């Protein structure tokens, strides 16, 4: 298994190097066509990887991978709206959004690994933790269903307060740099503030998503690889649908049902184990129905967020 971990990590690092060092070496606005190409590429790679899991590890592991991938990806779609609010709050130029998401997701790969290994260790050591995770997912699912409104307060983010405590932050962007050196002093730029908010927000997202995928599998390799493919595809998906966010306004109801379903699956695991193929079918059906409902009953009260400048 160590060899598989090494091969996967090398593959991901090569893809990230190609992304930042070749295809996006120059800062530019990601157009719809380019975003769709990258989105389809990551989805295709995930399908090919899942097929490889089937041939090398068996049908059960492959079904676990695809189910965990679908859960993580569907949760990510809803979270894209929060990323959009963060970018608008900080008035991030469109040409800089790619770099902010790239480094934010790179950091997320590290924090997700920590969360996943810690979660698996907890379940294997203290099996009763699975009941806490299950109850938490049901609570979160109900909360999402009852409260659609997403509140984002980057100005109250603890990471931003710590950043401003240690270094001054410039008001202006300096290309896509995170730090600058002027008049003999080092300054952080708004880009670093954006990166910190994206990362801390992703950690909050992981609190929901990691317990959800732990209900599907406790194999760290399956959980982590499914997470990686989902969050790497998230960046390109953001540019592909950032202008169409309002089309998915009923998705949160679907996510609410999914989290509740997965929570129940965790709670009854010791008494009745729901087949992974059934879980995959149910989750895919819920997502499809919530998207269809969004198209049939469009949101006529979609409100945009005004631009807000950073204050010292």
Buried (B, 14 or more C-beta within 10 A) or exposed (E): EEEBEEEBEEEBEEBBEEBBEEEBEEEEEBEEEBBBBBBEBBBEBBEEBBEEBBEEBEEBBBBBBBBBBBBBBBBBBBBBBBBBBBBBBBEBBEBBBBBBBBBBBBBBBEBBBEBBEEBBEBBEEEEEBBBEBBBBBBEBBBEBBEEEEEEBEBBEBEBBEEBEEEEEBBEEBBEBBBEBEEEEEEBBBBBBBBBBBBBBBBBEBBEBBBBBBBBBBBBBBBBBBBBBBBBBBBBBBBBBBBEEBBBBBBBBBBBBBBBBBBBBBBBEBEEEEBEBEEBBEBBBEBBEBBBEBBEEEEBEEEEEEEEEEBEE
